[in-house]
Each structure stands twice: as structure tokens, then as C-alpha cells.
Amino acid sequence: MAANDSRSLQAISLAATVYPNPADERLNVQLPVAASTVSGTAIADAAGKTCQTNAHQVAGEKELEFNVSGLRSGLYLLKVQTKEGVSILKFMKR
């Protein structure tokens, strides 16, 4: 990738948001792209251990939903992969 190739740099990360944060039972992710373009998701705990893989459901045109009721309280990282790029989001589980 060329250092001045801004299109390539922009494609590396997606500006997605999570809510509610902290989450109790359900976590929603608002995406800047169509939810149908998501090729994979993973939730990892603060130690880096993967807790869920591809456990998302499409909740709207640009929205995903995760059932996080089985996770312990604490800090988690959510990775969302699309052909447009990757987003890594922090969230708290109550």
C-alpha cells in the first residue's frame, strides 16, 4: 500500500458504534455499510480469549445484534469484518 493512498487507508477501519454500552443482554452495532456485507464477527475478553465467533444477527439494513447475556461482566472487544474493512469496538458487559 502506498503511503499516499488515502483510499486504501480509509478501507482499513470502519466507523461503527455500539449501544447500549454497557450492555446487559443485547448489544447492537450501527454500521456505516450494509449489514449484509459483514463477513465475520468475534467477541474477545480483555485477556484476548475469543468468547463468540459469528454470533451476530442482522437487525436492520446497517445494524447487527449480539446476545451477550452469557458473557461475564467486564470489558470486551468486538471485531466486525466486511469487504470494506475492519472495526474493533470496546464495550462493557454488566
N, C-alpha and C positions, 0 to 999 in steps of 0.2 A: 504494500500500500504506500503510495507516495505521501510525503509529509504534507503536501499542499492539497491533497484530495479530500475536500471537506465533505463530499457526499459519502465517501467510504467511512469517514469518522462518524458522521451522523448515524449511519446504519448500524453502528456497534451497540448503541444503547437506546432503549425505548423509554419515553417519559410516561410511565404508568403510575397509578396511585392506588393505595389500598385503603379500605374502610370497612367496618369501623376499626379503629386502632386505638386502644387494644380491642381484640376480638374475644368473644365468648364461644359461640357455636359455629358461626358462619363468618367467612372473610370474603369480601368482594374486591375485585381488581378492575379498575377502569383503564382500558387500553386506548392508545392513540390510533390503533389499527383494528381491523375486523377480528373478532374473537375466533373466527373460523381459520385464521392464518396461524394460530398457535400450534406449534409442532411438539411442544413438551413443556412440562412444569415440574418443579421439585421444591419441596419444603425441607430445609435443614435446620437443626437446632444450633445453638450458639457454639457448640463444640464441633460443628461441621458434619454431624451424623445425619444422613438423609432419613426423614421421617415419612414422607409421602412422595410418590412419583406419579405424575399424570393423573392426579386425583381431582382434577377440576371438572366443572360442568359449565357449559355456555349458558349465561344468564341473560344475555342481551346481545345486540349487534356488536358492541365493543366492551363487553363485560364478562368476566369469569366469576365463578363462585366456588369456594372451597369449604368443606365440612372440616372444621378444626376442633370439634368437640372432644376428640380423642387425644389431643395433644396436651402435654403438661403445661402448666403456667411457665412463662419465660419468654425470652427473645428468640425469634426465628428469622430466617432469610428465605424469601420466596424467589425462585428463578423462573422467569417466563421467557421461553424461546419462540421466536417467529422467524420467518424468512427475512424480515426487516431488521432483526437484531435481537438483543437480549436485554432484559431488565431484571435487576436484582433489587428486591424491596425488603425492607425491615418491617416486622410487625411484632407486637406483643400479644401473647395469649394469656388471658386472665384465668 
